[in-house]
Every structure is written in C-alpha cells, then in structure tokens.
Amino acid sequence: MTPASLNNSDAKILDGRTLANKIREKLSAEVQTIKKSTGKVPRFVNIVLGDSHSACSYANSQKKTAKQIGIDYKLISFPVATSQDELIAYVQRLNQDSAVNGIMIHKPLPSHIDYRIVANYVDVNKDLEGINVTNIGKMILGETTIIPCTPAAVMEHIKSTGISLRGKEAVIIGHSEIVGKPLSLLLLGEYATVTVCHIATSEAGKLIEHVQKADILVVAAGKASLVKGEWIKKGAVVIDVGINQVGDAVKGDVEFETAQKVASYITPVPGGVGPVTVVMLMKNGIEAFKIQMK
C-alpha cells in the first residue's frame, strides 16, 4: 500500500503498542535463545536521581517490558544531592562489572550534573541509549547496531508502512542531539533526501514550505500542535514524537485531527512512538550483550 492509495480517506493509524508487541515477541525469542546457548540473560541497570514522577513512570515502563522479554532489569535510585563525581564513580564500577550488560542514566538530572559528561563515561559497549559519542560516531559510519532509542523507534514506524525511503523527501522538525540529528543519519542511510528544520527555520518564515514538500514528516519540537494539517502534503507519512501536557490531555507536536485528513499514515500521541522507544532500548541492550559475549 502506498500513500497515494490512501489520499481519499483518513490516514492509517500507526499503532505503537501493536508494533511494540511484535518487536517484543521477537526480542523475547532472542533472549530465550541466548539463555539456552550461554546460560545467561542480559542484565541492565538504570540509574535515577531523585524521585521525578516522569522519570519513575518511564523507568517502571522499562522494567515491565524487560520482565516480559526475560531481561534482568535493575532500577538504582540515588539521592538528588549525589555529586557528579559520585555518579561517575558508580558508572565506572558498573563498567567493570562483567555481570552488567547495559547502563542508562535517566533524565532529568539535577542542575549540578552535566548529563553529557556522565553519559560519555558509560562503556561504549554497555550504552543502552546509544548516545555515547563513540556510538554516535560509529553510527555516522554505519558501524554500530546500538542506535539512539527514539530515532530507532521512528525508523521502525516508517518501515512498518512498507514504503521505500529511497529518494523520498524526509523533513525533520527538531535538531536535538537525541532525536533530530541521529534520525537524520538513519534516514540518509536509507537514501532519503533529508531536511532538518529548527527554530531558525521558523524565524526565517520557511517552516511551512519545508513541511509542504515532505513525503516523510517527523516532528520532534516539543511544542503542542505546532504543525497544522493544512501544511502537510497529501499522502505524507507523519511521525509525531512530541509529548506535551495541555491541561488534562497529552498532545503531540502535530494537530492530529486535521493532519489525519491528509496524511497516509500517522502516529497517535500517546500510543505512537513512545511504546516502541521502550522496546528499542531493550533491543540495544541485547545487541550490547552480544557484543560483550564476542
């Protein structure tokens, strides 16, 4: 099915929960195979500072998914007053622990801790989120299977449509280091023609014209209903990464109701990219385990 075949009806919803279930089943089978051949299962440690509700909620979602797959997942909490040096020292202990296969430092962190510095102390082969600078460098060269989780989830959604990216106009709104920038590399790897938009694009009054040409539109700007449906090209694939609290509701970065009328495929918020991001974190950990076993 191509985007053109859906031009006269509402977009097909890319259900993240259904896609996550399919990936989780494959990962579970892979873990069982690993267990039979090695007598071990992957073991992950997630470090949380303080008691942020959002951090704990996401961590608990990870813990539930890990259990379903058969992964040993530990959530380690530190006081919010923990120093950066103390956190780094603990990360280094985990690096040296051969029983630990994956490490993650949960955001948000207190203002006295520089996330980028701490994250780069994580062993490159235990980097659950794929954000160590070495892994990012390897991704540029196409030499790693440990990929930042949200961009990986976006790619899984796009691939689930069956649409070839080769030669397609792919537009990303948002140039963050954890979504927009790595996603641009993944799309380039599939031979899409990639445009990355950001605040200066909007300031120059050129955001709408870029959106209008997108065959594949990924929005990760963190601004509720930023992209209007009338901007979107007929038949485009729309992936909404945004999660914004608006009153009692959670909204994406795309005006869903109007976008659904013109897109061919679209992710909902919530229930789109988020569930797949969690399973891609687990996939990274399994890849890390296999690298370490070699």
N, C-alpha and C positions, 0 to 999 in steps of 0.2 A: 504493500500500500504506500502510495506516495502522497506528499502534501496536496498536490493538485486534485487528487481524487476526493479530498475532503472539503473542498472550497465552498460547497453549498450547504454545509452543516456545521454544527458546533464542533470544536476541537475534541479529539480523543484525549481523555484524561490519563496522564502518565502516573499511575498509582504507585507511589514509592513503597508502600507497605507490601504490595504484591511482589514487586521487583526484589525488595529486600528479602522476602521469604524464599524466593527462588535461589538467590545468591547464598543465603544462609544454609539451605539444604545442601548445596554443593560444597560449602566450606565444612559443614558437619561431616560429610562423607570423607573429605580430605583429611580431617583430624583423626577420624577412625582409622584410616589407612596409615597415618603417621604413627598412631598409638600401637598398631599391630607390628609395624616394622622396627620401631625404636623403643617401645615400652614407655614412651613419654608423651605428654601433651604440651602444647605451647603454654607458657606462663607469662602473664602480663602484669605490670604494676603501673597504676595511675596515681599520681601524686596531686593531692588537692590541699591548698592552703586556705584556712578559714572555713566558713560554713555558708558560702554563697548558695542560694536556692537553685539558681540556674545551673551552677557547676555540679551540685549534688544530683539534680534531676538528670542531667546528661550522663553523669558517671553511673547512676543507677540503671539507666537505659543500656549502657555499655555492659554492665555486669550481667543484666538479664540476657542480653544477646550472647555474651561469651558462654554463659551456662548452657544455653540452647545448642550452641555449636560444640561444646565439650572442651572449652578452653578454661584454664585456671587463671582467674582474674582477681587481683588484689587491689583494693582501694586503700591507699595510705593517706591519712589526714595529718597535717601539721598545723600548729597554731599560726594565726595570721602574722604574729610578730617574728616568725622564723626569718633569720637573716639570709641574704643571698648566698653567702659563703657556706652556711649550714646546709642550704638546699643543694648547692653544687656538690658538697661533700657526700651527701646522701646519694645523689645521682651517680657519682663516681663509684660508690660502693655497689650500686646495682649493676653498673657496667662490668664490674669484676666478678659478679655473681653468675656463674655459668648456669644456674637454675632459672635465671630470669631471662626471658627471650625478647620482651618488648617493654619499653618505658615511655611514659607520657607525662608531661607536666600540664596540668589542667589550668586553663584560663577561665575567669580573670585572676590575675595575681595582684597582690598588694603593690602600691606605687613605688615601694623601695626595692622592688625586684625587677630586673630587666629580663623579660621573657626571652628575648632573642639570645642573650648571653647564656642563660641557663640551658635553653633548648640545644644550643650547639655543644654543650658538654655531654649530651646523650650520645652514646656509642652509635656510629652510623649504621651498624647492623642491628641495632635494637630500637631504632627510631620509629615508633608506631605511627606517628603522624606524617612522616616523610618530609619534615621541614628542616632537618639539619642541612647546613649549607652544602655539605658534600653530596647529600642525596639530591638536592636541587640541581647541583652541577652535573651529577650523573644523569638526571632527567633530561637536561638540555642535550646531552649526548646520546640519549636513548639507551643508557646502560644500567638502569635500575628498575626493579619491579615494586619498589616501595615508593608509592605516589601519595602526595597530599590527599587526604580523605575526601574533602568536599569536591575538588575538581574531578577526582576519580568517580564520585557518585554522579556528577553531571554527565560524564562520558558514558557511564552505564545507562543512564536515561536516554541519551541520544542514540546509543547503539540499539536499545530496545525497540526503537521505531523501525529499524531495518533500513534506514535511509543512509546512503553513502555520503560521507562528508567531502569527498574529493571534489574540489572546485567550488564548493558551496561558500557563500558569503556568511561568515560567522562573526557576530558582533557581541562583544562582552562589555557590559556596563559595570565598572568597578575594577580597579587595578591593584587590589590588595595583594600582599605577599603570600597569603594562604589560599586565595581563590583565583582572582583575575589573572595574575602573572603566570602561575603554573598551568592554569587552564589554557592560556594562550599557547603554551608549548605543546600541550597534549593535542590541541586542535590542529596546530601546524604539523604535528606528526602524522595526522590523518589527511594532510594535504588540503585542508580548508584554507580559504583566504581570510585572515583574521584581522579584525579591527578592535582595538581596546579603547573604550571611552572612559572618561573620568571627569572630575569637577571642572577642569579647564575646557573640556569639550562642551559642557553645558554653558559655561561662561561665554564661550565664543558663539553660542547660539546654533551649534551644529549637531546637538544630540539627536533631534528628531530625524534629520536627514540620514544619519547613520542607522538608526533603528529601522527606517523605512526600507532599507536595502537588505536587511538581514534575512537570510534563509534560516539561519540558526541564531536565536537571540537568547543570551544568558545574562540575567540581571542579578547582580550581587552588590548593590549600592548601599543597602541599609536604610532606605527611605521608602516609607509606605506609599504604594500606588504611584510611584514615580513615573512609570511608563504607562501611557494611556493606550487603550485598544485601537483607537483610530490611527496611531502611529505605526502599527505593526503591519508588515507585508502580508498579503493574503497567502495563506498556506504555510506560514513560518512555523518552525518548531520553537516553542518558548519554554525556557527553563528558568524558574524563579527561585533564586537561592535566598531571597530576603525573608527574615523573620522579624516582624515588628509588632509590638504590643500597641494596639489602638483601642483605648477603653478596655472593654472586656473581651475584645476579639484579637486574634492574631492575623495580621495581614502580610502579604508578600510585597515585593517591590513593583509588581505588575498589577494593574487594575484588572482583576481576574474576569469579572463578568463581561466586560467589553472585549477583552483580548480573546476570550473563548469563542467569540463570534467570528473571528477572522483567522485564528491560528489553526494549524492542522493537528498539532499535539501541544499540550500544555501541562505543566506540573501544578498541583494544588499547593496551597500553604494554609495549614500544615498538611503533612502527609505526602509530601513530594520528595524533595532532595534529602531531607533530614533522616528518615529511616534508612536510606541507602548509605548515607555517610557513616553511620554506626557500623554497618557490616563491612564497609570498605576498610575501616580501622582494623577490624578483625582479620581481614584478608592481608593487610600489611603485616600484621603480627605473625601470621602463618608463613608468609614469604620470608620474614626475618628469621623465624625458626629454621626454615630450610637452608637459608644462607649459613647460619651458625652450625648446622649439622654437617655442612660440607667442610 
